[in-house]
Amino acid sequence: MRKLLLLSFAFFSLNAAFSQSNIPNGDLEEWYQVTMGSVSYEQPGVAGWNNFLGTLNDLVAVLPPIGPGPQTVFKTDDKYSGTYAAKLVSASFPLSDCVTVFIPGMLGTAQMDYAAIGAKIGKGCPGCRPLKVSGYYKAMPVNGDSCAVVILVSRWNAETKKKDTIGYGRMVIYNEVPTYTKFDVPVNYDPEMNSEVPDSLTLLAVSSAGFNAVQFMQQVGQEGSTMYVDELILEYPMGLGEALMPDIAVNCFPNPANNALYVELSEAVKNGIIEIYDLNGKLCISFSANSVKNTIPVSHLSNGAYFFKLKEGKSILNTGSFVIQH
C-alpha cells in the first residue's frame, strides 16, 4: 500500500518543470463510480481510499422522500491537460414544499456531514505551510453569482475547542472566464501565529462564492453557476513539499525545540533518514531514523522555523515543520 500511496505525491522545485500535482489526484485523472440502489454518481479519486479531494456528491444518496439530492461535481473531458478535469455546477435541493437548500459545486477537502446539514472540511496536514495554491479554471457565474478558490491553514486549539487560523487565501471570480486560465492564490500568514505548527489544511474550489460549508441552510448563490478546475498544485519555499496523505505518522516534540528534537514514528523504517531544511531550502541536518523513537541534536540551529522530510531511500514518507527557540 505504501508504494501505491507514494505514487500520488510529487515533490517539485520551483525552478524545475513538473507534470504531476503534489496534491493527490490534483490533476483529477482518477474518478470512481458510486452506486446506491437506483442512483449512481462519480467521485474524484480511487474507490476505498481516503481520497484527499472530495465533493458534496454524496447528497445523491439521500433516500426518498427527501432525496435524492443533486450531483454538483462531474468528471469532464473538457480539461486543461491530461484526460479529465472537474466541472462544478451549483444546484437547488428541495427538502420539502417550503424549504429549499442551495448546494454549490464544491471540490476540495470536503466531506458530507448529514447530521449537521453541512460538510466537514479540512484534512490533516501536520506542519503544512504552503506559499500558495495554483491551478487552472474556467468560470461561468449566473445572474451576478461568483466562483471562488479558498485555502486555509489552521491548528486545533484544545482550550477553545476551535481551529485557529494560521494562514488564509481567497480568490473570487465575478466575471465569465470562457477559456482555461492560470490562478495563483497566495497564503497570507498571521505574523502573530509564526510559532504555531499547523495540523490541518482546507482547500476548496466552489462554483458559488456565497457558500457556508458548515451550515448549508445559510448558503446563497444562483443555480447553474459553473466552474471548471484542473491541475491543482501547492507550492512551497524552494521546492519543499508536504506529504498530504502520509503512510508513516511522525510526532516531533518539544515544539518549539531547544537542544534536542525527539521524533517518534508510527512504525520503524528500514534505512530511514530525516532531513531538516531551513526556510531557504538549505539542508541543515541529515540523520538516521531507523527506530520508532529518534533523537536529533538541534542546539546548533538558529531560532526560526524548519522543515523536515522522512525518507526511505529516494521515497518521501512524511514531511512537516517545527520551530527552534533557544
Secondary structure, DSSP 8 states (H G I E B T S, - for coil): -HHHHHTT-----TTS--SS-SSTTTT---EEEEEETTEEEEEES-TTS--SSB-SGGGGG--TTT------EEEES--SSSS-EEEEE-EEEE-SSS-EEEE--EEESEEEEGGGTEEEE-EE-TT---SEEEEEEEEE--TT--EEEEEEEEEEETTTTEEEEEEEEEEEE-S-EEEEEEEEEE-EE-GGGTT----EEEEEEESSSS--SS-GGG----TT-EEEEEEEEEE-GGG----SS-SS-EEEESSSBSSEEEEEESS--TTEEEEEE-TT--EEEEEE--SSEEEEE-TTS-SEEEEEEEEETTEEEEEEEEEE--
